[in-house]
Amino acid sequence: MEPTDAHRATFELGIKFGALYHQFAGTPISPASAAELASAIESAIENQPHCEEVSVGMKTEAIETAVDPDVGYTEFTGEFADVEILVDYEGLEARGVMEMDDGYPRMRLVGIDDTA
């Protein structure tokens, strides 16, 4: 079976989430640097083909709680951000989110809309 445009749109969405998580997991983060890291993540992922919008909401209270007082930072993981990504592939918009689900950062498809 030949992949449809909807298949390709969701594939592109998955690529964006995989790149986001594996590129930025482990990055040193503190409450003071959270907004800058969110902006860097958004800019980096939005550079990828078919990516229309990336929104990263940092959970600064959770980051503050996790900071090691001896070093002044913790490492970025999915528990510290809510992420939404919008991909446009051939007039189909695929929207996905990364949210915590039972202690695990789940990336899931929210929906696909035909914008044509």
N, C-alpha and C positions, 0 to 999 in steps of 0.2 A: 504494500500500500504506500502510495506517495504521501509524504507529510503535507498536511494542510497549512494554510497561513496561521490558523489558530494554534496548531502544533508548534510551528516555528516561533510564534509570539511567546508562548509559554516556555519554550526552550530558551529563548533570549532572556526572559525573566529569570529563569533558573541560573543562567550564566552570571547575571548581574549579582544575584545573592551569593553565589559561590565565590565570586571574585571579592565581593565586599567582606565576607566573613573570613576568608583565608588570607586576604591581604592585610586586614587590620587586627585580627585576633592576636593578642599578645602585646599590642602597642601600649606603652606606658601611658596611664591616664590618671588625672586628679580632677577634683571639682573645678580647679582653676583652668585646666586645659580642655575640659569636656566640650565646650562650644567650638573651639578651634578644631578639635578632632572631628566633630560632627560636620563642620564645614568642609574639611579635607575629604572626608568620606563622600559627602554629596558631590563635590566637584570631581573627584576621581571616577566615581561610578557613572556620573552623567556624561563623561567623555566617551563612554562606550557606544558602539553603534545601536541605534533604535531606542536608546534610553531617553525618555522625555522628562522625567522628574524623579528626584530622590529626596526623601525627607527623613532626617535622622533626629529623633528626639532623645536626648541623653537623660538618663535618670541620675541626676547629680546627688540626690540623697543616698541612693544605693552605692554610688561610687565613693562618696565620703565615708560611708560605713565600712567599705572594703579596703580603704587605703591603709597600707602598712605604715604606722607612724614612724618607724625607724628609717624608712626610705622616702616617704612622702608621696607615694603613688601606688596604684595597683595596675593590673593588666586588663586591657579591654577584652570583654567577652560579650556575648549576646544578651546577657542579663542586664547590661547597662544601657541598652538602647531599644527604642521602638523604631522600626524602619518601615517605610512604605516606598515602593518603586513602581513607576509607570513606564511601560514599554509600548512603543507604537511600531507595529510591523504591518506594512501594507494596508493601513487603514483599520487595523484591529488593535485596540488598546488592551493590554494585559496588565492587571494591577495585582500586586502581591504585598504581603506584609511579613515582617519578622517580629514575633512576640513570644514571650515566655509561655510555655505550656508544660505544667508539671515539672518545673525546674530545668527545662530544655528549651533553647531558642529555636522555635519552629518557624520555618519559612513556608508560607502557603499561598496558593493562588486565591485571590478574592473574587476575581471575575474577569471576563473578556467582553468588551463592548465593540461593536462595529461603528466606526466614526464616519464611514463613507456615505 
